[in-house]
Amino acid sequence: MDQHHILSDTAGQKLYSKRGVMIATLLGGPLAGGYLLSRNFKTVNQHEKTGQTWAISSAAFIAVLILAYIVPDYVPNFLFFFLYAWMGWFGAQKLQGDILDKHETEGGLFYNNWKAVGVAAIALSIFVAAILLLFLVTDAFHVWS
């Protein structure tokens, strides 16, 4: 009996791997990882899931900011790195694990993880610029004095 290997819609397309999402989240925060997951959903023609991805990423970002503010000083800061890495891996697995596993099984292509590092660097730059702008504006209008 002749069996044909049926390729999915992602054949010939590149996706960001779970590891790439984890790296981007670790270095650039939840919004960087969310961006990569959103791009994957667009690549596999599941545009309706990009909104959910952005909502989850934004909520995770806000949660991390709140945690950073309320966590006592004696808690080591490096634990946030583990939290970021776990969030990236868990998010990729939960939202796209089946898609990414199937893509890999079928020999699909993945972007190099350095591209995820680049996305993280851009996201981190935007975040730092926003914080600096916030400080400049609040200082100019004497908000904290």
N, C-alpha and C positions, 0 to 999 in steps of 0.2 A: 504494500500500500504506500502510495506516495504522500508524504507529509510535507506541507508547506509551512514555513516559518512566517507567521503574519506579524509584521512590524506595526507598532503603534504610531500614533500621530507625531510622536517625538523623534521618529527616525530621521536622522540628518540634522536635527536641531541640537543646540548646546543648551545645557541646563547648569545651574549652580548646584554643586554637590552639598550633602549634609555637612561635610567638613568645611566647605567654603562658607556656608551660612554660619557655622559655629565660629569660624575665624573672624568673619565680618562683625558678628555680634560681640565677640570678645574684644576686638580692637576699636570698633566704632559705635557700639551700643545696640540696643534693640531695634532702633530705626534703620540701621545699616542692614541688619539681618532681615528685617521686614522688607526692605527694598529688594533684596535678592529673592526672597520667597515670592514677592509680588511679580518680579520679572519672570520667574519660573511659571507662575500661573498664566501669565500672558502668553508665554511661549507654547504652553499646552492648550491654549484656547479655553481657559477657564477664567475668563475675565471677571465673572461675578464673584469670585473668591478673593480678588485683590482688595476689596473694601474691608472684608473680614480680617485679612492679613494686616492691613494698616491699623485697624482698630485694636487688634491684639498687640501689635508692636508699640503703638502709642500708649496703651494701658501699661505695658511692661516698662516703658520708659518712665512714665509718671510714677509707677510703683518703686522703681529703683531710686528715683530722686527723693521720694518720701522716705524710703529705707535709709538712704545716705544721711538724711537729716535727723532721723529719730534713733538710729543705732548708737548705742553708747560708745564712748571713745576707746574703751578697753577691747572692743571687738576689732580684730585685725582687718585692715583694709583689703588685704589680698583675698579675703573671702568673697569680695565683690567680683573678682576675676573668675572665680569658680562659678559664681551665680550667673555671670554673663555667658560663660562657656556652656553651662548646662541649659540656659534659656535658648541659646542658638541651636544646640543639638536637639533639644526636646521639641522646639518649635518646628524645625525641619522634619523631624520624625513624625510628629503628630499631624502636621498639616500636609506634608508631601511625601511621607515615607514610602507609601505604595507606588507612587508615581516615579520617584527616584530609584527605587529598587528595580522596578520593571524596566526603566530606561537603562540602567546599568546591565541588567541581565540580557537585554537585547543588543548590547554593544553600543549603546548611545554615548554620545560625546558629552564631556563636562568641561566647563571653563576652568582654566588654570586657577589655582587658589590665590595666585598673586593678583588676579583681577579682583578677588574678594578683598584682599588687603588694600587695593587702590580705592575701592568703594568705601571701606572703613576709614581710610585716611581723609577722604572727601567729607564723609559724615562727621568725623571728629573735628575737622576744620570748621565746618558750618556751626557745630555746637559751640566750639571755643569762640568763634566770631560773635555768635549770639550772646554769649555770656559777657564778653568784653563790651559789646554794644549796650547791654543792659547796665553794666557798671558805669559806662560813660554817661548814659542818659540819666540814671539816678543821681550821679554825682553832679551833673550839670544843673539839675533841678532841685538839688539838696533834699532828695526824698528821704534819705536815712538820717538826716541831722536833726 
